[in-house]
Amino acid sequence: MCRHEARNLLYFNNTAQPAVMLGEMNAAGWEVKLAQGVGDARRIMEDCAPRVAVAQLDDRHEAVESSVQQLFCTSRQTEWVALLPKSCIDSGRIRQVISDVFHDFHTLPVMPDRVLATLGHAYGMAEVKRKVAIEQMGTGDEDEMVGSSPQMLDFFKSIRKAASVDAPVLITGESGTGKELAALAIHERSARAGRPFVAVNCGALPGGLIQSELFGHEKGAFTGAIQRKVGRIESADSGTIFLDEIGDLPFELQANLLRFLQERTIERVGGTGKIGVDVRVIAATHVDMETAVAEGRFREDLYYRLNVLRLKAPSLREREGDIELLARYFFTRFAHEKRPNVRGFSAEALRVMTSYTWRGNVRELINRIRRAMVMCENRLIGPADLGLDRRQGPRRVITLETARKAAEKGAIHQALMQHRNNLSEAARELGVSRVTLYRLIEKYGLASRLRHSSEAA
C-alpha cells in the first residue's frame, strides 16, 4: 500500500548489482519502492503513481530490451533518472533511450548530493507538468471541449442554459467546430442524461434510406425489408436525437420531420399506426439556414420549429488565445501515438499555428498535430512537421501594434487563468499594480471572464 501524500519514488534495478543509495534516498524523505523487473515496476506505477523514478542500468544488451523501453516510454507522468556505468554511454541504444525519455542521468560511482538534487529537480518538473495538465484539462468542462477564450466561455454558458430546458436546439457553425460535442454536452447536463443520445448525419445517409433510418420500417415494407426495424428517432425515446447537417436533409423528407416535431409521433415505413416518441431534438448545420429558406431549399416552418434555442459554435480563428492551449491539450491526449523522442512544439510552430487561418477548425488542428507527432524526427515539432511552413497556406497578416496588444492581452488572460481570477496575485505576477491590471482588463474586454468566474462560483 502506498502513501500518496509521500514523495513516492520507483527504483527500477535492471542489473545483477545491489541498488545504490537506498539509505540516502530514504533519509532524504523519499518513499522508495524497489522493483526488480518490468512487472513489478508497472504494478508500482499503477498503485503509487510516482512522480520520479530511478533506473539502474548496466551495459548488458538486454538492459534496454523492448519491454524495458516500453516501460520508460509509456510512463508519461513520471520523470526518469538513470544511474549507470560510464561504459553504457558507449552503447548507441542506451544513449538513444536516455536522450528520448530521461530527465537526467548519473554515472557510477555516483555523488549522493548531486543525485538527490537531481531527484528534487525531477520531482519539481513532474509537479509543474501535472499542474499544467490539470489546468488544461480543467478548461474543457464541456465534454472535452477545450478553451478559455471569451468566445468559448460564452459558448459554455449557452450550453448550460440550453441544458436546463427541454426545447429544440439549433447549433450553427463551420465544419470542424465541435457541434456534436456541444450537442452531447447539452444532453449530458440535461434531465435526459443517462438516456440514449443518438446521432444521425443527415448529409451522409443515402437519399432512399433516410426515411427508413429516421422512422424505421415494417417487415415487407419494401424489397429487402425482411424484418421490422426501429428507426433512429424511436431508438432515442426518452433521450436526445442529434440531427447533424440538418441543412442537407432532402426537401421531401422535411415534412415528415415537421410532423414528428408537431405531433411527437412517428409512422414506420409500411406501417399504419402512429407511435408516440418522447425525444429532445438537437440539430446542427454549417449551412446558412436563412439563405436556404429564402431559396426554397429548406421549409420555413421546419426551420422555426428547430430554431427555438440557437447556439453558434465559434470558429477556431475567432477563439482568442485558444490555439496554443488546444495544441498542448491534443498533444497530451494523443501522446500514446507519438514517437518517443517528440517532446512538444517549437516556438516557431506555436507562432505559425497562431497566425494560420484554420479553415478546417479544430478538426484540422487535431489531424495536423496527430500526423506531426508520428512523422516528426526531432524533439520539438516544427512548422514543416505540421504542414504549415511559413510560405504555405493562408495566414493572418497583423501589424506590430496589433501583435503587441495581442501579446499583452494574452499575458493578462494567462495570468488570470493561472491564479483563478485573483487580481492581486495576477497583478503581482505581471509586475503591475492592481489598479493598472483592472484598467487593462477593461481595455481588452476581459471583464466578462471575471463575471463568468463569479457566476460559476
C-alpha positions in Angstrom: 0.0 0.0 0.0 1.4 3.4 -1.0 1.0 6.7 0.9 0.0 9.1 -1.8 0.9 12.1 0.2 4.5 10.9 0.5 7.2 11.6 -2.2 7.0 8.1 -3.8 10.0 7.1 -5.8 10.2 4.0 -8.0 13.6 2.4 -8.1 13.9 0.0 -11.1 17.0 -2.1 -10.7 17.7 -3.8 -14.0 21.1 -5.1 -13.0 22.6 -8.0 -11.1 24.2 -5.5 -8.7 22.6 -4.1 -5.5 20.6 -1.0 -5.7 22.7 2.1 -4.8 21.8 5.0 -2.4 18.7 3.4 -0.9 19.7 4.6 2.5 20.4 8.2 1.4 17.1 8.4 -0.5 15.0 7.2 2.4 16.9 9.6 4.7 16.1 12.4 2.3 12.4 11.7 2.7 11.7 9.6 -0.4 9.3 6.6 -0.1 11.4 4.2 -2.2 9.6 1.3 -3.9 12.1 -1.2 -5.3 11.2 -3.1 -8.5 13.4 -5.9 -9.8 11.5 -6.4 -13.1 9.2 -4.7 -15.5 6.1 -6.4 -14.0 7.0 -5.1 -10.5 7.6 -1.6 -11.9 4.3 -1.5 -13.7 2.4 -2.6 -10.6 4.1 0.2 -8.5 3.4 2.7 -11.2 -0.3 1.8 -11.1 -0.5 1.7 -7.3 1.6 4.7 -6.3 1.8 6.9 -9.4 5.3 8.1 -8.5 6.4 11.5 -9.8 10.0 10.3 -10.1 11.6 7.0 -11.0 15.3 5.8 -10.9 16.5 3.3 -13.4 19.8 1.5 -12.5 21.2 0.1 -15.7 24.3 -1.8 -16.9 25.9 -2.3 -20.3 24.2 -5.7 -21.0 22.3 -5.8 -24.3 19.1 -6.8 -22.5 19.2 -3.8 -20.2 17.1 -1.9 -22.6 15.2 -4.7 -24.3 11.8 -3.8 -25.8 9.7 -4.3 -22.7 12.1 -2.1 -20.7 12.0 0.6 -23.3 8.2 0.5 -23.4 8.1 0.9 -19.6 10.2 4.1 -19.9 8.2 5.5 -22.9 4.7 4.8 -21.6 5.1 6.2 -18.1 4.5 9.8 -19.3 3.6 11.2 -15.9 6.9 10.2 -14.4 10.3 11.8 -14.6 13.1 9.2 -15.1 16.7 9.5 -13.8 19.3 6.9 -14.9 22.2 5.5 -12.8 24.6 3.6 -15.0 28.3 2.7 -15.6 30.2 5.1 -17.8 30.6 2.3 -20.3 26.8 2.4 -21.0 27.2 5.8 -22.7 29.2 4.0 -25.4 26.1 2.0 -26.3 24.1 3.8 -29.1 20.9 2.0 -28.0 21.2 3.2 -24.4 22.2 6.7 -25.4 19.1 6.9 -27.6 16.7 5.8 -24.8 18.3 8.2 -22.3 18.1 11.1 -24.8 14.5 10.4 -25.7 12.8 9.8 -22.3 15.1 10.5 -19.4 15.1 13.7 -17.3 18.8 13.2 -16.4 21.5 10.6 -15.8 24.5 10.0 -13.4 27.4 7.6 -14.0 28.6 5.2 -11.3 30.0 5.6 -8.8 27.6 8.4 -8.1 27.9 11.5 -5.9 24.9 11.3 -3.5 24.4 15.0 -3.1 24.2 15.5 -6.8 21.8 12.6 -7.3 19.5 13.9 -4.5 19.5 17.3 -6.1 18.6 15.8 -9.4 15.7 13.9 -7.9 14.4 17.1 -6.3 14.5 18.9 -9.6 12.8 16.0 -11.4 10.0 16.0 -8.8 9.5 19.7 -9.2 9.3 19.3 -13.0 6.8 16.5 -12.7 4.7 18.6 -10.4 4.7 21.5 -12.9 3.7 19.2 -15.8 1.0 17.7 -13.7 -0.5 21.0 -12.7 -0.3 22.3 -16.3 -2.1 19.1 -17.5 -4.8 19.6 -14.8 -5.3 23.3 -15.8 -5.5 22.4 -19.5 -8.0 19.5 -18.9 -10.0 21.7 -16.5 -10.7 24.3 -19.1 -12.6 21.8 -21.2 -15.5 21.3 -18.8 -18.0 20.6 -21.6 -17.2 17.0 -22.7 -13.7 17.5 -23.9 -14.5 20.9 -25.4 -11.3 22.8 -24.5 -11.0 26.6 -24.4 -10.6 29.6 -22.1 -11.2 32.4 -24.6 -14.1 34.8 -24.0 -15.8 33.3 -27.1 -15.7 29.8 -25.6 -16.7 30.9 -22.1 -19.8 32.4 -23.7 -20.4 29.2 -25.6 -20.1 27.1 -22.5 -22.6 29.4 -20.7 -25.1 29.0 -23.6 -24.7 25.2 -23.4 -25.5 25.2 -19.7 -28.6 27.4 -20.3 -29.8 25.1 -23.1 -29.3 22.1 -20.9 -31.6 23.4 -18.3 -34.7 23.3 -20.5 -36.1 20.8 -23.0 -36.7 22.9 -26.1 -35.3 22.1 -29.5 -31.8 23.5 -30.2 -30.1 24.5 -33.4 -26.3 24.7 -33.3 -24.7 26.5 -36.2 -21.1 26.9 -37.1 -18.4 26.0 -39.6 -17.4 22.3 -40.2 -14.9 21.1 -37.5 -16.0 23.4 -34.7 -17.3 20.7 -32.4 -21.1 20.9 -32.9 -21.7 17.3 -32.0 -19.6 17.7 -28.8 -21.8 20.7 -27.9 -24.9 18.6 -28.5 -23.6 15.8 -26.3 -22.7 18.4 -23.6 -26.2 19.7 -23.6 -27.6 16.2 -23.4 -25.3 15.1 -20.5 -26.2 18.2 -18.5 -30.0 17.9 -19.1 -32.7 15.9 -17.3 -32.3 13.3 -20.0 -28.7 12.5 -19.0 -28.2 8.7 -18.8 -30.8 8.2 -21.5 -30.0 7.4 -25.2 -28.1 10.0 -27.2 -28.5 9.1 -30.9 -26.6 11.0 -33.6 -27.6 11.0 -37.2 -25.6 12.6 -40.0 -28.4 13.7 -42.4 -25.9 14.5 -45.1 -24.2 11.1 -45.1 -27.2 8.8 -45.4 -28.3 7.7 -49.0 -31.4 9.6 -50.0 -33.5 6.4 -50.4 -32.7 5.2 -46.9 -33.1 8.4 -44.9 -36.8 7.9 -44.1 -36.3 4.3 -43.1 -33.2 5.2 -40.9 -35.1 8.0 -39.1 -38.5 6.5 -38.7 -37.9 2.7 -39.1 -39.8 0.3 -41.3 -42.1 -2.7 -41.0 -41.3 -6.2 -42.4 -42.1 -6.3 -46.1 -42.4 -2.5 -46.5 -40.0 -2.7 -49.5 -37.7 -5.2 -51.2 -35.1 -6.3 -48.7 -37.1 -5.4 -45.6 -37.0 -8.9 -44.1 -37.8 -7.8 -40.6 -39.1 -4.8 -38.6 -36.5 -2.1 -38.0 -36.7 0.5 -35.2 -35.6 3.9 -36.6 -33.1 6.3 -35.0 -35.8 8.6 -33.6 -37.7 5.8 -31.9 -34.4 4.3 -30.5 -33.8 7.7 -28.9 -37.0 7.5 -26.9 -36.7 9.3 -23.6 -33.4 10.7 -24.7 -32.0 13.0 -27.3 -31.8 12.8 -31.1 -29.0 14.8 -32.7 -29.6 15.6 -36.4 -26.3 16.7 -37.7 -26.1 18.6 -41.1 -29.9 19.1 -41.0 -29.5 21.6 -43.8 -28.7 18.7 -46.1 -31.9 16.9 -45.4 -33.8 16.3 -48.7 -36.8 18.7 -49.0 -39.3 15.8 -49.5 -38.4 14.4 -46.1 -38.6 17.7 -44.2 -42.5 17.4 -44.0 -42.2 14.1 -42.1 -39.8 15.6 -39.6 -42.0 18.6 -39.2 -45.0 16.3 -38.4 -42.9 14.5 -35.8 -42.0 17.8 -34.1 -45.6 18.9 -34.1 -47.3 15.7 -33.0 -44.5 13.8 -31.2 -45.4 10.7 -33.1 -43.8 8.8 -36.0 -45.0 6.2 -38.5 -42.7 3.4 -39.6 -42.3 3.0 -43.4 -45.0 0.5 -44.4 -46.9 0.9 -41.1 -50.3 2.3 -40.4 -50.3 3.1 -36.7 -48.8 6.2 -35.0 -46.1 5.6 -32.4 -45.6 8.2 -29.6 -42.0 9.1 -29.0 -40.6 11.3 -26.3 -37.3 12.7 -27.5 -35.5 16.0 -27.4 -34.3 17.3 -30.8 -30.9 19.0 -31.3 -30.0 19.9 -34.8 -26.8 21.3 -36.3 -25.6 22.6 -39.6 -22.9 24.6 -41.3 -25.4 25.8 -43.9 -26.7 29.4 -43.8 -30.3 28.4 -42.9 -31.8 31.8 -43.6 -30.4 31.7 -47.2 -31.6 28.1 -47.6 -35.1 29.1 -46.5 -35.1 32.1 -48.8 -34.0 30.0 -51.8 -36.7 27.4 -51.1 -34.3 24.6 -50.1 -35.5 24.3 -46.5 -39.0 24.6 -45.2 -39.6 27.8 -43.2 -42.0 26.2 -40.8 -39.5 23.4 -40.0 -36.7 25.9 -39.6 -38.7 27.8 -36.9 -39.6 24.6 -35.1 -35.9 23.7 -34.9 -34.6 27.2 -34.2 -36.1 27.7 -30.7 -32.7 27.9 -29.0 -29.8 28.8 -31.2 -26.2 28.4 -30.4 -23.2 29.3 -32.6 -20.0 27.3 -32.3 -17.2 29.8 -32.7 -14.6 29.1 -35.4 -11.0 28.5 -34.3 -9.8 31.8 -35.7 -12.3 33.6 -33.5 -11.1 32.0 -30.3 -8.5 34.4 -29.0 -5.6 32.6 -27.3 -7.1 29.1 -27.6 -4.9 27.7 -30.3 -1.8 27.1 -28.2 -4.0 25.7 -25.4 -5.7 23.3 -27.8 -2.4 22.2 -29.3 -0.9 21.3 -26.0 -4.1 19.6 -24.9 -4.3 17.3 -28.0 -0.5 16.6 -27.8 -1.2 15.2 -24.3 -4.4 13.4 -25.3 -2.7 11.6 -28.2 0.7 11.2 -26.6 0.4 7.4 -26.9 0.7 7.8 -30.7 3.8 9.9 -30.8 7.4 8.9 -31.4 9.4 8.6 -28.1 11.7 11.5 -28.9 9.0 14.0 -29.5 8.6 16.3 -26.5 6.3 19.2 -27.7 6.2 22.2 -30.1 8.8 24.6 -31.1 8.2 28.3 -30.5 8.1 28.8 -34.3 5.4 26.1 -34.6 3.3 27.7 -32.0 3.7 31.1 -33.7 2.7 29.7 -37.1 -0.3 27.8 -35.7 -1.5 31.0 -34.0 -1.2 33.0 -37.3 -2.7 30.4 -39.6 -6.3 30.6 -40.7 -7.8 27.3 -39.8 -10.4 26.6 -42.5 -11.0 23.1 -41.1 -11.1 24.5 -37.5 -10.4 22.1 -34.6 -10.8 19.0 -36.7 -7.9 20.2 -39.0 -5.8 21.2 -36.0 -6.2 17.7 -34.5 -5.3 16.0 -37.8 -2.2 18.1 -38.3 -1.0 17.6 -34.8 -1.5 13.8 -34.8 0.3 13.5 -38.1 3.2 15.6 -36.9 3.5 13.6 -33.7 4.1 10.4 -35.8 6.3 11.9 -38.5 8.4 14.4 -36.5 12.1 13.2 -36.2 13.2 16.0 -33.8 12.5 16.7 -30.2 10.2 19.6 -31.0 7.5 19.7 -33.7 8.2 22.4 -36.2 6.0 24.2 -38.8 7.1 21.8 -41.6 6.0 18.8 -39.5 2.5 20.3 -39.3 2.5 21.1 -43.0 2.3 24.8 -42.0 5.5 26.2 -43.4 5.5 30.0 -43.3 5.4 30.1 -47.0 2.3 27.9 -47.3 -1.3 28.3 -46.7 -3.4 31.4 -45.8 -2.1 33.4 -42.9 -3.4 36.4 -41.0 -1.2 39.4 -41.6 -1.0 41.6 -38.5 0.8 44.9 -37.6 3.4 45.2 -34.9 0.9 47.2 -32.8 -1.7 44.5 -33.2 0.8 41.8 -32.2 1.9 43.8 -29.2 -1.7 44.2 -28.0 -2.4 40.6 -28.6 0.7 39.6 -26.6 -0.3 41.9 -23.7 -3.9 40.6 -23.7 -2.6 37.0 -23.8 -0.3 37.5 -20.9 -3.1 39.1 -18.8 -5.5 36.3 -19.8 -3.0 33.6 -18.9 -2.2 35.2 -15.5 -5.9 35.4 -14.6 -6.4 31.8 -15.6 -3.4 30.6 -13.6 -4.5 32.5 -10.5 -8.2 31.6 -10.8 -9.0 35.3 -11.4 -7.3 36.5 -8.2 -6.5 40.1 -9.2 -3.8 40.7 -6.6 -1.9 37.5 -7.4 -2.2 38.1 -11.2 -1.0 41.7 -10.8 2.0 40.6 -8.7 3.0 38.0 -11.4 2.7 40.6 -14.2 4.6 43.2 -12.2 1.8 45.9 -12.3 -0.4 47.4 -9.7 -3.9 46.0 -9.1 -5.4 49.3 -10.4 -3.4 49.1 -13.6 -4.4 45.4 -14.1 -8.0 46.2 -13.7 -7.7 49.1 -16.2 -6.0 46.7 -18.7 -8.8 44.1 -18.1 -11.4 46.7 -19.1 -9.3 47.9 -22.1 -9.0 44.4 -23.5 -12.6 43.3 -22.8 -11.6 40.6 -20.3 -14.1 41.7 -17.6 -16.5 39.1 -18.9 -14.1 36.4 -17.7 -14.4 37.7 -14.2 -18.1 37.7 -14.4 -18.2 34.1 -15.7 -15.9 33.1 -12.9 -18.2 34.7 -10.2 -21.3 33.2 -11.8 -19.7 29.7 -11.9 -18.7 30.0 -8.3 
